[in-house]
Amino acid sequence: MAPRPDLTAEVQPERLRALLKNLIDIYSPSGKEEEILEFTEDYLKKQGLPVERQVVDENRFNLVVMPDKTENVELCFVGHLDTVTAWDLDDYGSHEDAGNIAGLGAVDMKAGCAAMIEAFTVLAEAGRPLHSLGLALVVGEEQEGDGAKTLIREHSFPWALVAEPTNLVPCLGHYGYLEVLLRTRGKIAHSSMPELGQNAIETMLKLLLKLTEYADSAPQGLVYNIRQLSGFPGGFVVPDSCEAWLDLHLPPDSRMETLKADLEQLVEEAEQNISGMDAYIRFENAHSGYLISPKRPVVKKLRDAFQRMDLSWDPQVFRSHSDGNVLWAGGADPVILGPGNLETAHTPEETVDFQQVVQAARLYLTFARSL
C-alpha cells in the first residue's frame, strides 16, 4: 500500500526567500534565459519534482512538471522566468530592506514563480500525487510570448493560474492588447535648410496628437501608450522617415476589430486633412481580452481557498497583457493571481513584500490541495 500523503507539510519561508533571491540574482532577459532555466531545472529535480524540458527554440525551453500522461490536467500553474532588460547591469540583483525584496524581476514575476515552486515542493515533500495539476515555467513573455504559445500548443488543460503581480487580488477578467506600428514619410534636406524638406517627425507628432485625442475620448476606456519614437536617418539632416510603436490595452468587453477600423480611418482622414501627411499603419501583436464567470466550479474552489486563509475575495480585471491572453486564445481559462504590485514592474523601483510572497505560496498550496 502506498504511503498516505502528509497533509500537514507547509511552506518554508526561509527556503522560499533563498529561492527568490537566487532567481533575481540570475540575469534573464527575454531571449537569454538559459542560465536561469538550468538553475531552476536543477532546483526542481532536487525537490523530487518530475520536471521535463519543452523545447521552444534551439537554445531555449520551458520547464514543465506534469502528472502521468494517462491523467488529464485540470489546471496548470504558469509563470515566466524572463524579465525586461536591466536598467543597470551593475545593479540588477536582489537586496532586502525592511521585509521587502527588490531587484530586476522581483515583481514581474520571479516572486510568483518562486511561490508556485515552493507550493509544488511542499506537495512533493508530502508525497502528494499531482494528479490533475501541472506547473509550467516559460520563457519569452516579455517579448513574443513564444514560451506560452509552445506550452498551450503541446499541452491541453482547461484552466490556468498565472502568477502575474495582482497584489494577491484575483483577476477573472483580462484586458486585450494591440501593438501598433505607425510610420510617416517626408523629404530629406540639410538641417540648416528645413524649409527645403518635409520633416517626418513633425508629421508624426501631428498624427500622434490625433491618436491621443481619440484615445482620450474613447468610451471603452482605452489605455494608450507611446512606447517608442524614432526618426531616420540620423545626422545633420531633416529626417524623411519616422516610426512610432504604440501599446493599446482595451477592456475585455471591447471589440478589437472595431478599434482597428477606427485607427485605420483616423490615419486615412489625417492624410486627407493634414498637409504633407504620408502615413502608414500596421497592427502587430493582437490579443483579445476575456471575462470568466465567478460561478465556475474551479473559481468557487479558489474563492474557498481565499476564505480559508481569511483573504478578501474581490475579483478584478487585469489591466496589462500577459501570457494569460495567449493561453486564453489556446483554449484555457486563465485566472491571474500573484504577489506584488504591477505599478512597480518594469521600473528601477521593482520591489515585493516578502510576506506577501509567503502568503501567495500558502494560497497556491491551499488551492492545489482543493483540486
C-alpha positions in Angstrom: 0.0 0.0 0.0 1.3 3.4 -0.9 2.1 5.8 2.0 -0.6 8.3 2.7 0.2 11.9 1.8 1.3 14.2 4.7 -1.3 17.0 4.6 0.5 18.8 7.5 3.5 19.8 5.4 3.7 23.5 5.0 5.5 26.3 3.2 9.0 27.1 4.5 9.6 30.8 4.3 13.4 30.7 4.6 13.7 28.2 1.7 11.3 30.4 -0.3 13.4 33.6 0.5 16.6 31.9 -0.7 14.9 30.7 -3.9 13.5 34.1 -4.7 16.9 35.8 -4.2 18.7 33.2 -6.3 16.2 33.7 -9.1 16.5 37.5 -9.0 20.3 37.3 -9.0 20.4 35.5 -12.3 20.0 37.9 -15.2 17.4 36.5 -17.5 16.1 39.0 -20.1 13.8 37.6 -22.8 15.8 35.5 -25.3 18.7 34.9 -22.8 17.0 32.7 -20.2 19.5 29.7 -20.4 21.2 30.3 -17.1 18.0 30.6 -15.0 16.5 27.6 -16.8 19.4 25.4 -15.8 19.3 26.7 -12.2 15.6 26.2 -11.9 15.7 22.7 -13.6 18.3 21.6 -11.1 16.3 23.0 -8.2 13.1 21.3 -9.2 14.9 17.9 -9.6 16.4 18.3 -6.1 12.9 18.8 -4.8 11.8 15.5 -6.3 9.6 17.1 -9.0 9.3 15.3 -12.4 10.5 18.2 -14.5 10.9 18.0 -18.3 12.2 20.3 -20.9 9.8 21.6 -23.6 11.9 22.9 -26.5 10.9 26.4 -27.7 13.9 27.1 -30.0 17.5 26.0 -30.4 18.7 27.4 -27.1 15.6 27.9 -25.0 13.0 25.7 -23.4 10.1 25.7 -21.0 10.2 23.7 -17.8 7.1 21.7 -17.2 6.0 19.5 -14.3 3.0 17.4 -15.4 1.2 14.3 -13.9 1.3 11.0 -15.6 0.4 11.2 -19.3 -2.6 9.0 -18.7 -4.2 11.6 -16.5 -6.0 14.8 -17.6 -4.5 18.1 -16.3 -7.3 20.2 -14.9 -5.3 23.2 -14.0 -1.7 24.4 -14.8 0.2 26.9 -12.7 2.1 29.2 -15.2 4.9 31.6 -14.6 7.5 33.2 -16.8 11.2 33.3 -15.8 12.3 36.1 -18.3 12.5 39.8 -17.5 12.8 43.1 -19.3 16.4 44.3 -20.0 18.2 45.6 -16.9 18.2 49.3 -16.2 21.7 49.0 -14.8 23.8 45.9 -15.5 25.9 46.7 -12.4 22.9 46.7 -10.1 20.1 44.4 -11.0 20.4 41.7 -8.3 18.4 41.2 -5.1 18.6 43.2 -2.0 16.3 43.2 1.1 15.2 46.0 3.2 12.6 46.0 6.0 11.0 42.9 4.7 10.9 44.0 1.1 12.9 42.2 -1.6 14.0 44.4 -4.6 15.7 43.6 -7.9 15.0 43.1 -11.6 12.1 40.7 -12.0 11.2 40.7 -8.3 7.6 41.6 -9.1 7.3 40.5 -12.7 7.4 37.7 -12.0 10.0 35.9 -10.1 8.1 36.3 -6.8 5.2 34.5 -8.4 7.4 31.8 -9.8 9.1 31.2 -6.5 5.8 31.0 -4.7 4.5 28.4 -7.2 7.7 26.3 -7.0 7.5 26.4 -3.2 3.9 25.2 -3.2 4.8 22.3 -5.5 7.8 21.5 -3.4 5.6 21.1 -0.4 3.3 18.8 -2.4 6.3 16.7 -3.4 7.6 16.5 0.2 4.2 15.5 1.4 4.1 12.6 -1.0 1.0 14.1 -2.6 0.5 12.9 -6.2 0.0 15.8 -8.6 -2.9 14.0 -10.4 -4.7 16.9 -12.2 -2.2 19.7 -11.5 0.6 21.0 -13.7 3.4 23.6 -13.3 4.9 25.4 -16.3 7.8 27.9 -16.1 8.0 29.5 -19.5 10.3 31.9 -21.5 9.7 34.9 -23.7 6.7 36.5 -22.1 8.2 40.0 -22.2 8.6 39.8 -26.0 6.7 37.4 -28.2 5.1 35.0 -25.7 6.8 32.1 -27.6 7.1 30.1 -24.4 3.3 30.2 -23.7 2.5 29.6 -27.3 4.6 26.4 -27.3 3.1 25.3 -23.9 -0.5 25.6 -25.0 0.2 24.1 -28.4 1.6 20.9 -26.9 -0.3 20.6 -23.6 -4.0 20.7 -23.1 -5.6 22.0 -19.9 -8.9 23.8 -19.4 -7.7 26.1 -16.5 -4.5 28.0 -15.7 -3.4 30.2 -12.9 -0.9 32.8 -14.0 1.1 34.4 -11.2 1.4 37.9 -12.6 1.5 40.7 -10.0 -2.0 41.5 -8.8 -1.3 42.3 -5.1 -3.0 38.9 -4.5 -6.3 40.2 -5.9 -7.9 37.5 -8.1 -8.4 38.7 -11.7 -11.1 36.8 -13.6 -11.0 39.4 -16.4 -8.2 40.5 -18.6 -7.6 43.4 -20.9 -7.0 42.9 -24.6 -3.8 44.2 -26.2 -2.9 45.7 -29.6 0.6 46.6 -30.7 0.6 49.3 -33.4 3.4 50.4 -35.8 3.0 53.9 -37.3 5.3 55.3 -40.0 5.4 58.7 -41.6 7.4 59.8 -44.6 8.9 63.1 -45.6 11.6 64.6 -47.7 15.3 64.7 -46.6 17.1 68.1 -46.6 20.1 69.8 -45.0 19.4 70.5 -41.3 20.2 74.2 -41.8 17.5 74.5 -44.6 14.5 72.6 -43.2 12.2 74.6 -45.5 13.5 72.5 -48.4 12.4 69.3 -46.8 9.5 67.6 -45.1 10.2 66.6 -41.5 8.7 63.2 -40.9 9.0 63.6 -37.1 6.9 66.7 -37.2 4.3 64.9 -39.3 4.3 62.0 -36.9 3.7 64.4 -33.9 0.6 65.7 -35.7 -0.6 62.2 -36.2 0.1 61.2 -32.7 -1.9 64.2 -31.4 -4.9 62.9 -33.4 -4.5 59.5 -31.9 -4.1 60.9 -28.4 -7.4 62.8 -28.8 -9.1 59.6 -30.0 -7.8 57.7 -27.0 -8.8 60.3 -24.5 -12.4 60.4 -25.9 -12.8 56.6 -26.4 -15.8 55.5 -24.5 -14.5 52.0 -23.9 -11.7 53.2 -21.6 -8.8 52.6 -23.9 -5.3 52.7 -22.3 -2.9 54.3 -24.7 0.9 54.5 -24.5 3.5 55.8 -27.0 6.3 53.3 -26.3 8.9 54.4 -28.9 9.5 57.2 -31.3 12.4 57.1 -33.8 13.4 59.4 -36.8 15.6 58.3 -39.7 18.2 59.0 -40.9 20.4 60.4 -38.1 22.8 63.2 -38.6 22.6 66.8 -39.6 19.5 66.4 -41.9 15.8 66.7 -41.9 14.5 63.1 -41.3 12.5 61.7 -44.1 11.1 58.7 -42.1 9.7 58.3 -38.6 8.4 55.3 -36.7 6.3 55.1 -33.6 5.3 52.0 -31.6 2.2 52.1 -29.6 0.7 49.9 -26.8 -3.0 49.8 -26.6 -4.8 48.0 -23.9 -8.6 47.7 -24.1 -11.2 46.4 -21.6 -12.4 42.8 -22.1 -15.8 43.8 -23.4 -14.3 45.9 -26.2 -14.2 44.8 -29.9 -10.7 44.5 -31.3 -11.9 44.8 -34.9 -13.8 48.0 -34.2 -10.6 49.5 -32.7 -8.5 48.5 -35.7 -11.1 50.0 -38.1 -11.2 53.3 -36.1 -7.5 53.6 -36.2 -7.2 52.9 -39.9 -9.9 55.5 -40.6 -8.1 58.1 -38.4 -4.9 57.7 -40.3 -6.8 57.9 -43.6 -8.5 61.1 -42.5 -5.2 62.6 -41.3 -3.7 62.0 -44.8 -6.6 63.9 -46.3 -6.7 66.8 -43.9 -3.1 67.4 -42.8 -0.8 69.0 -45.4 2.2 66.8 -46.2 0.9 63.7 -44.3 2.1 60.4 -45.8 1.3 57.8 -43.1 1.2 54.0 -42.8 -0.3 51.9 -40.0 0.3 48.2 -39.2 -1.0 46.0 -36.4 1.5 43.6 -34.9 0.5 41.6 -31.8 -3.2 41.5 -31.1 -4.7 39.6 -28.1 -8.3 39.6 -27.1 -9.4 40.2 -23.6 -11.8 37.9 -21.7 -14.1 37.5 -18.7 -14.5 34.4 -16.6 -17.8 33.8 -14.7 -17.3 33.6 -10.9 -19.9 30.8 -10.8 -17.5 28.3 -12.5 -16.6 25.4 -10.1 -12.8 25.9 -10.2 -13.3 29.6 -9.4 -15.5 28.6 -6.5 -12.7 26.4 -5.2 -10.3 29.3 -5.4 -12.8 31.5 -3.5 -13.0 28.8 -0.8 -9.2 28.9 -0.6 -9.3 32.6 0.0 -11.9 32.2 2.7 -9.9 29.5 4.5 -7.0 31.9 4.6 -9.1 34.9 5.7 -8.3 36.8 2.5 -10.7 39.3 0.9 -12.4 38.0 -2.3 -12.9 40.9 -4.7 -12.3 39.8 -8.3 -10.9 42.4 -10.7 -9.7 42.8 -14.3 -6.0 42.6 -15.1 -5.1 45.7 -17.0 -1.9 44.7 -18.7 -1.3 42.0 -21.3 0.3 38.7 -20.3 0.6 35.0 -21.1 -3.0 34.8 -20.0 -4.0 36.3 -23.3 -2.0 33.6 -25.2 -3.4 30.8 -23.0 -7.0 32.1 -23.5 -6.5 32.1 -27.3 -5.3 28.5 -27.0 -8.4 27.3 -25.2 -7.6 27.6 -21.5 -9.4 29.8 -18.9 -6.6 31.7 -17.1 -7.0 33.3 -13.7 -4.4 36.0 -13.0 -3.2 36.0 -9.4 0.2 36.7 -7.9 2.2 38.7 -5.3 3.5 42.2 -5.9 2.1 45.4 -7.4 2.0 45.8 -11.2 2.8 49.5 -10.7 6.5 48.8 -9.9 7.0 46.2 -12.6 9.5 47.3 -15.4 10.8 50.1 -13.2 14.1 50.6 -11.3 11.9 50.6 -8.1 10.7 47.0 -8.5 10.1 45.7 -5.0 7.9 43.0 -3.5 6.8 42.5 0.1 8.3 39.1 1.1 5.4 38.3 3.5 3.0 38.6 0.6 5.2 36.1 -1.4 4.9 33.7 1.5 1.1 34.3 1.6 1.0 33.6 -2.1 2.8 30.3 -1.7 0.4 29.2 1.0 -2.6 30.3 -1.1 -1.4 28.3 -4.1 -0.8 25.3 -1.8 -4.3 25.5 -0.3 -5.9 25.9 -3.7 -3.8 23.0 -5.2 -4.9 20.7 -2.3 -8.5 21.5 -3.0 -8.1 20.2 -6.5 
